[in-house]
Amino acid sequence: MSIASMTGFARSAGEFNTDLHNICWQFEIKSVNGKVLDIKTKLPLQYDDLSFELKRIAAKYLQRGNVSVFLELKNTKSEATPQINQEFLYELTNKALDLYRSYSGEVEKPRSSELLAMRGVVEIIETPLSDEEECKLRTALLEDFENLCEKLCEDRQKEGEKIKQALIDILQQINTIVSKVEKIAETLPEKIKAKLEEQLKLWLGDASISEDRLAQEVVFYVTKADIKEEIDRLKAHLKSAREFLDGSDAVGRRLDFLCQELNREANTTCSKSSDIVLTACGMELKALIEQFREQVQNIE
């Protein structure tokens, strides 16, 4: 499995035909970033019980993301029979007439067309599907949804390839900065010694300090500023990141954790720095790691 984005969209349409029915449907599924897999469905009321099966199918293809599923059904051929609620219509008519008699001249006489148009008076009863037809329709819907999930995965993987390339480019930039930091770190002992000698001359004036004492001070400051371990860990984390990107599993969570580790080493490098150029490299490193993290938030 290649790197997949958590953002994607897919749509499908189908139809189910019988002698009395022509049922058309349209499925839509979209996904956005999410820490876990969260699937929400919006289905016609009579098919709301399909929600469990749809979620089960989606979970076979997706591991993370906020997923929304929409289903729209329309029967374009079903024979429909109007049915009048006689009891409700009778009660409604009497009340309308009472109102007309009580406010004669102010309220118009009720019309039959208006009364029949009131909600609940007339219901359109469609010829229902047989049990066998209903079963076949549901099977067709589930099969279509499975294909839809495959299309969503294809869309997410296409987007994932773009993200992967962006991550590789950022890793290369980070690696360049780490190499630059490593070269700077090699010159730190001499820089610290020269700076310390200059400061001591200012503090002591014509007085002198022994070479042993100077060496002790240099060792002390060099030890405090030593970032060899941070550089080694940064290299190790970069190697792990490249391995994750070349792997076949969902790596979003692991890369997200790796970003925290990279950022920790960059922070430590900045905090130990007594060199302007090294500090600038550390800040650039933090900016690149943040760019990397932003991209990682988009992958499964």
N, C-alpha and C positions, 0 to 999 in steps of 0.2 A: 504494500500500500504506500503510495506517495504522500507527500505532505498535503494536507487538505485544509482549506480555509473553513472557518465556521460560518461564513457568510455565503448564502446561495439562494437560488430561486428556481423552481420548475413548475410547469403547468401541463396538464394533460386533459383530453376530452374523450368521451366515449358515448356509446348508445346501446340500448337494449330494446329489441323489438319483439312484439308478440302480435297476435291478430287484433287485439284491442288496444295495445299500448305502443308508444314510441317514446321511451324514456331516455333523455339526453342528460349527461352530467359533465361537470367540469371540476377537476381537482386542482388545487394550488397548494404548494408547500414552500415555505421560505424559512430560512434560519439566519440567526445573527449570533454574535458572541455570547457566551455563557460559561460559567465555571463548571456547570454540570449539564447533563442532558435534561431539558425541561420541554415536554411536548404538550401543546395545547391544541384542541380541535374545536372547530365550529362546523357543526353538521345540521342538516334538516332534523327536526324533532323526531320524526319516525325512525331515523337511522342513528340516533344518538348512542344507541347501544353498540355501534361499531367502533366507538372511540377506543375501547380497550384493545381490539385487534389491530387498529391502525397504529397505536402507540407501540404495540409489540413488534410489528413489522418495521417501523421506523428505527427502533432500538437495535435491530440487526445491522443496520447500515451506518448509524451515527453514534458517536460516543460523547460528544459535547456540543453545547449550543442551545439557544432558545429557539424552539421550532414551533411554527404555526401551520396548522393544516385547515384548509377550507374546502368544503364540498357543496356544490350547488346542483340540484336535480330539477328537471322540468319534464313533465309528461305532455307531449304535443299531440297525442292521438286519442287519449282516453275518452270514452263516452261519459259525459257528465249529466246528471239529472238534478234539476233544482228541487229542493224540498223546503216547504214553508212550515215554520213553527206556528201552527194555528193558535195555540193557547197564548203565546206571547203576542201575536198580532192582534188577537181579540182584546187583550188587556191594554195594549198600546193604543188601539183605536178608541176604546172607551175613555181613556184618560185624555186623549187629544180632543174628543168631542166635548167632554166636561169642561176643558179649558176654553174651547170655542164658545160654549153656552155662557160661561161665567164672564167672559170678556168679549161679548158680541160687539162687533164693530171695530174692535182693537186687534183681535187675533183672527187670522184667516181660517177658513174652514179647511180641515185636514184633507189632503189628497191621497188617494190610494198609492200613487207612485212614490210619494215621499215616505209613506208608512212602510212600503215594501223595501225601500232603500235603507231603512234603519238596520244597524248592525244586529245580527242575531235573528232577524226575521226570515231571511232566505239563506239557505246553505246549499252549496253545490256539492253533491255527492258523486264522487268519481267511482267508476267500476274498479274494485280493488284487484291487485294481482293475486293469482292463486298461490298457494303455499309453495308449489314447485317453482313457479316463476319468481317468487320473492327470493327463494334460496339461490336461484341462478343469478339474479341481479346482484345480490350481496357478494357472491363469489366473484362475479365480474368486477365489481368495485374494488375488492381486495387485491385482485390480480393487477388491476390498473394502478392501484396505489403502490404496489411493490415495484412496478416499472418506474413510477414517478420518483420513488426513493433512489433508484439507480441513476436517474437523470439528475437528481439533486446532487448526488455524490460526484458525478462527472463535472457538474458546474463548480462544486466546492474544490475539486482537485485542480481544475484549470486555474482558479484563483489562487490555490495553494502553491502552484508552480511559480507564479509571479512573486508571491511572498517569499518563497524559498530562495529565489535568486536575489531578492532584496536583502535577505538575511545573510547570504553568502558574501554579498558586496560589503555589508557592514562589518562582518567578521574580518574580512581582509583589511579594512581600514583600521579596525581595532588592533589587529596583529601588527600593522605598520607602526602604530603608536607604541605598542608594547616593545617592539624592537628598538625604537628610538629611546624609550625610557631605560631599557637595559644598557644602551651605550652611555647614556647620561650617568647611570648608576656606577659604571666602571670608573668614571672620572671624579666621583664624589670625594673619595679620600684625599686626593691631591687638592681639590678645591677647598675642602674643609680645613686642611692643614694651612693652606695659604691664607685663608680668611682668618683663621685663629691667630696666626703669627702677626698679621696686620693689626688685629684688635689688641693683642698683647703689647705691641709696640706703642699703641695709643695709650693704653692703660698704665704701662710700666715706665714709659719714657726711656731713659738711658739704662735703666736696670735690666738685667738679663734673667733668663729662665733656662734651666738645664734642659738638655735634649731629652733626658728621661721623662722629666715632668711634661714637656711638650708632647712627647709621644703618648703619654697617659691620657692627656686631654684629647688628643686627636682620636685615639682609640675610643674614648667615651662618646664623643660626638658622632664618629663614624658608625658606632654600634646603634646609636639612637636613630640615625638616618638610614640605616641599612634596609633596603627594600628587596633584597634578593628573594626572600621567601614569597613576597607578594607577586614578584615577576614570575616565579616558578608556578604559583597557583593560577595566575592569569593564563599562562601558556596551557596548563592542564585543562582549565575550563574551556578555552578556545578549542582545544582538541576534542573535548567531549561534545561541544556544540556541533562541530562538523560531523562527528560520528552520529549524533542524533538526527541531523538533517539527511544523512545518507542512509538511515535505517528504514525499516518498513513498518514501524509502529506509530501510533499517535503519540506525539512528543510534546504537545503544547504545555502540559503541566511541568514536565521535566525541564524544558527550556525556560519556563517562567521562573522556576527555582534557580536555575543556573544564572539568570539575570541578577538575582539577589546576591549570589556569590561574587559575580563579576563586579557588581557595584560596591560590595564590601571591600574588595581588594583595591579598587580605584580610590575609595575614600581613605583607606589606610595610607596609600601612596601619597595622596595629597597632604594628609596630616603629618607625615614624616618629612615632607619636602622642606628643604631650606634653600632650594635653588629655583629661581624664577622660571627658567625654561622647563624644569621638571614639573613645577606646579601647573604651568600652562598645558603641558602634556596630560597631566592628571585630569584637568578640567575638560579637555577635549575628549579624553577617554570616557568620562562620565556622560558627556553629551551623546557619544556614539552608543554607549550601553543603553541609554534611555531610548534612543531610536530603535535599537534592537528589541527592547522590551515592548515598545508600542506595536511593532510588527508581530511579535510572538503572541500578543493578546488576540490576534486574529486567527490563529491556527488551532486545529483540533488537538 
